[in-house]
Amino acid sequence: MDGLKVAVVGLGKMGLLHASILNMMPNVEVVALCDKSSLLLKFVKKLFRGCQTVKSVEDLSDLAIDCVYVTTPIPAHYPVILSLYSNKITRNLFVEKTLAHSWDKARELTDLAETCGGINMVGYMRRFAVTFQKAKSLLDQDAIGEISSFDACAYSSDFADIKKGSKGSGSRGGVLRDLSSHVIDMALFFFGDFKVNSAKLESIVDESCEDSAQFTVKKPGLDGQFNVSWCIANYRMPHFGLEIKGDKGTINVDDDKIELIQDGKQKKWYRHDLNDAVDFMLGVPEFYRENEYFVNSVLFGSKPELDFLAASKVDYIIDQVQKKAM
C-alpha cells in the first residue's frame, strides 16, 4: 500500500482525537466520518473539508476504505464491528478500548476477526507511554530479579463530587471498563496471564454500575492487587500506576515517571528523560505513537501485539472480577 484511506465511526472525544491525528500523518487520508448525529456531522464537515460524512456504517461500503477506526461508546462496538465485517467494508480495524461490553461478545469478535483476516488492534494507549515502556524494558532485563508481587491503581476525580443517584458514571460503562481496563492491560503486558482470586465492587454514584473496585489476582509465584475508583478527590487527571516487587528491588511507574530501587539505591526517570517527542502532539504523545503503530501494521501487514485476541484478555479479567464480586 502507498497510503491508507481511513474512516472513523463515532465522533465523540476519542473519534475526533484520532481523526485529527490521522489527518496529520503521512501516508494516511481520512476519507469518511460516520456518526448518527446530524449536528456532529455538520460540525465535522467544516473541520475535515473534502471528507465524506455518513450516518450509518453501511454507507461506507462504496468508498474503498482501507481501514476503519471504531470509537463509538463500548456497547456499540459489537454491532458496528459486525456490520463492518458483514458488509465487507474493510478487514483492518482499530477499536478503542475495551473490545466489547462483555467477554462473550469479545470472544465472538475475536473469532470473527480470525475468520475474516486483516489487521486488527484495540487502543490501550498506555502501552505506548515512554514510562511504561521503560518499565517493561527493565523487567525484561531482570532488573529487579524474580517478581513476587505487584500493586496496581487507577484513580480519577471524575465523579468525586457527584451526588448519589446520578446516572453519569453509568453512561461510561463503569469504572472497570473505563479506568481499570488500562491497568489490567498493563499488568497483562508486564506479567502475562493471571487469574482473579477475589473481588469487591462498590456503587458509589450510580447503582447500575461499579464506581470503585478492589480485586486480587494470582499466577504461580506472583500475587497482584488492584485498587481503582473514579470517586477520589484531587485527581483532576486520571492516575495510573504500578508498584512491582522482586527479590532484587522494586519498580514504581506511572504516566509521568519511573523509579528503580536496588540495594537501597534509587534511580528515577521522568517523561522528558525518555525521548517523549512525537511528530504531532494532540492529547498525550502516546496517542500519536499508537496510531503510527497501527498504520504501519496495516501498511506492512504485520500483526500488532494488541490484536483482538490479546485485548480480549482484558474483557475476560473484567468478566471474572464481576463474577467473583457476586
Sequence and secondary structure as in RCSB ss.txt:
>XXXX:A:sequence
MDGLKVAVVGLGKMGLLHASILNMMPNVEVVALCDKSSLLLKFVKKLFRGCQTVKSVEDLSDLAIDCVYVTTPIP
AHYPVILSLYSNKITRNLFVEKTLAHSWDKARELTDLAETCGGINMVGYMRRFAVTFQKAKSLLDQDAIGEISSF
DACAYSSDFADIKKGSKGSGSRGGVLRDLSSHVIDMALFFFGDFKVNSAKLESIVDESCEDSAQFTVKKPGLDGQ
FNVSWCIANYRMPHFGLEIKGDKGTINVDDDKIELIQDGKQKKWYRHDLNDAVDFMLGVPEFYRENEYFVNSVLF
GSKPELDFLAASKVDYIIDQVQKKAM
>XXXX:A:secstr
   EEEEEE  SHHHHHHHHHHHTSTTEEEEEEE S HHHHHHHHHHSTT EEESSGGGGTTS  SEEEE S GG
GHHHHHHHHHHTTS S EEEESSS SSHHHHHHHHHHHHHH S EEEE GGGG HHHHHHHHHHHTTTT SEEEE
EEEEE  TTTT  TT STTGGGT TIIIIIHHHHHHHHHHH   EEEEEEEE SS TTS SEEEEEEEETTEEEE
EEEES  TT SS EEEEEEEETTEEEEEESSEEEEEETTEEEEEEGGGS    SS SSSHHHHHHHHHHHHHHHH
T   TT HHHHHHHHHHHHHHHHHT 
